Every structure is written in C-alpha cells, then in structure tokens.
Amino acid sequence: MWLALRFPNWALDCRGIAQERPILVVETIGPRQRVVAASRTARSHGVRRGMALADARMRLPEAALHERSQAAETAAMTRLAGWAWRYSSQIHWAIQDQDIECARLIIEIGASLRLFGGRRPLLAAIRDDLKWMHYACRAGLGDTPQAALAFSRVRRGSPDAAALATLPVACLDLDAATHDTLAASGFRQAGELLALPPSTLVRRFGKTPLLYLEQLRGRRPHGLRLYERPQRYRTHHELIGAVESTAGLIFTLRRIFAELSIFLRGTDCALQTLRLSLFHERRPTTRVTLRLSAPTHDARHLERVACERLERVTLAAPVIEIGLVSDRLRPAEHRQNAFWHQSEPRVGATWPGVLDRLRARLGPQAVRWLDAPADHRPEQASIERDSEPSRTVLDDDGDALPRPLWLLDPPERIGAEALEAMHWISGPERIESGWWDTGQRRDYYRAFDPRGRLLWVFRDLNASDTTAGYFLHGLFG
C-alpha cells in the first residue's frame, strides 16, 4: 500500500511563512510572472495558484512578493523525505515543475502497518507530524504509487479497483496535451480508458498513456526513482526580514533544529558537529561551529547550545539568511547507561549536555577530556582531548600494582645519598614501551624516604651509570 501526499502550497510552506499575512510566491517564465503559491489570506481575496501576477495584484495590491526558490524547495523536500524514512525506506518525492502541478511525497506504508498498529494509527501519526511541521497537504492511498497519487486529487474512501475505475480522467497523472485529447474524445472516467484494448489505446493516444495505466494497476513496475538516505545534512533558510541581533535568530533556529531533529530521528542518525553560517548583505559570512560531547538528535539541546554559543558572537551586519551543514551523520546509538546517558534521549538534561553548554558559553578550550590511551608509560597514561574519548572498556586487572595519584613532570633525579636512605618495600616492576618514539625501559619500585613519604621510584635501564639512573616519578597518598 502506498500513501501519496500532495503539497499545493509547498513553495510557501517550506519557508515557514505565516499564512495569516498576504504573501505570494511568484515565478518568472519568460516575460510573464505567475503565482505558484498564495497564503491563506491571499486566497481569501481570490488569488489562486497559476494566476498571472498582474491579476493577483489587482485583487490584492498590498501582497508581499517572494521569488520562488527551487533550491529551497528541493532542500526542504529532502528533509521531509528524511522524516518519512521513519515510516518506510521506499520514498519518492518531486517538486513542482512544468510537468508536475505541485510538490509530492509518495511513501510505501504497507510494510509498516503492523509496526504502527494498523493503517489508522499509522496515518494518524503521519498527520500529527505534518501538522506539527505546519505542512498542509492532501493525501491519497492506493495499491500503487500512481493510484495513490490519483486518489490524492479526490476525496474518496476505499482505494480499491472499483473506486479506481470511477476516478475522473482529470485525476490521472498525464500531460496536458493528453488530457486535452482525452477530453475532446469524450472520456470522463478512468474506467473508460481501462476498458480499452491496449492496441486501441496505443493507436489513438500513443504508448505513454498505456504505460501509465499499466503502472496505475500494478501490471508494470512503478518506475519512480526512490529516495536514498544522504550521508550529510545541509539547509538554508531565508529570513523574511534582516535580523540585527543573534537573539532575533532564535525563532528561525528553533524551526531549523526541529526540522533537523525530525530528519535525524527519521533516518535513525545523530550528529556531533555542525556549522552555522549567518549570511549578511555585502559583508563576509559569519560562521559558527558547534561541537558536541556526544552524538545527538535532540532539537532542544541543539537550540540551547546554539543560544549559548551565539551570545559570544558579534554580528558585523544584519543577518538575511541562515545555513546549517553537518558533513558527517552517524547511526544513532541507543544506550542504557543510567548515569552518563539516559535511556535515550534528552541529552540536554544529562552530563554531556551540561558540558556542551559550558563549552558553548566559555569556549572550546574551557572544557577538556581526560583519556586513557593504550600506552604503558606512566607519563602517557592520561592525555587531554578536545572531545569525548571512546568508551572502550578496558579489562580490569585485579592483580595490577598500585599507582600513585601524583606524577612529577619531569621526573626528578635521585642522588646517591638519598638513594641509600630509602626503605624499599616492593619492586621491581618492569615497564617497557614507546619503542615507536622515545623507547623506555624502566624498573619501578615503591620506597619510603626518611620523612615517611611513600614514593614511586624507577631505574632507567637505558642509563649507563647504574647509580645515577634512579628517578622519583610519583607520590602516593
């Protein structure tokens, strides 16, 4: 079973423009300008999609005009396809062009019915998602993508073969010339075409209608190019008006991060680094990089971190457009750790979330991580990192010898007199490592000095003088 969603006002909806304002999205084709989308207020004044701009301005002179951006429509539809991945991996989308009357998204939902508890709960979930994203659409169900799209043009109940035969010919996805020919020939319902022998159909109307009708009934593969999940995410949002402060960007960023979160959850991905680009008019772009402590798809957490980071940004000029790019998407991890990560989700309320906000507010160098690399040399046992180290769990060796809490950097050479005064209690423990750079061969001992301090001492086996090769490396307690 397929679900077709048609978006008559996609050129307007994908920009997040309020429907209460009189706004038109226009497209220039040669010497003519026509309306491709109109807000609810504009439609209430009689403005319709496809109307010449001059006629629309006569009906609504005060309407604000926006030039159509196919790049923005394509980017928004790609994000919506990412959301649809939550429901199916078989997705087809297209935006309006000379052969397509409006944007569309077609989803195979038959394989997901049991997962969501049946057709009604699944459709309710999709409807709620679209309402939350403020996308207005018309839906249709069918056994094939072509049938679902045809049913989306009428309000019908059961999408069965009998209902398919009663569909008006105008609902079929054929080019304008074919529709004119069919209308002139007196065809009114799809069943009248379906009843014709294939040879007659080809002789009178060509091969294209025959191919389409066979796809409509599922007798041939649907032939649609299916959406492939991308390895990166990018989006651009044009602001309705120039914004002079970073605080004024929060509303748009909230929508951007909400769409990003929907895309990531739909594709079961997460990200750890993203770049914001704030575009100005006749000024260099302001670029802001957000690096997170752990991969996330939480929109609220991303918004909080961005707000903290933007407080440290001084704008050189008003912002007219916002871009977001994440070059590396990774599969989302579903952890069950009780302390570091909650069973899923709200990264902003966890320890990594606090660290992200601190780094955003104070700068990336203000918060550092300690990591334990696979190196036996004590001075290399822990190193600082800019990001969270891997969570590889090392085997716990219960027989391991104790290590001091404090290490001297660099180790201090021990003189002959101090060496004789020490009371040795354990050792030697041989440590050999670092052959790939400054190779070390050492014997470590624990010893008390005359003041009762427990010391960690090593003898450098690479030293030629056996008495001069002792060093104090750490203090216990």
Helices and strands as residue ranges (DSSP letters): E 2-7, H 10-13, E 23-29, E 32-38, H 40-44, H 53-59, E 64-67, H 70-84, E 91-94, E 103-108, G 110-112, H 119-132, E 138-142, H 145-151, H 161-165, G 169-171, H 176-184, H 190-194, H 198-205, H 207-216, E 233-243, G 246-249, H 250-267, E 269-280, E 286-296, H 299-310, E 319-326, E 330-331, G 347-349, H 351-362, G 364-366, E 369-371, G 378-380, E 383-385, E 406-413, H 416-420, E 423-433, E 440-448, E 454-460, E 470-475
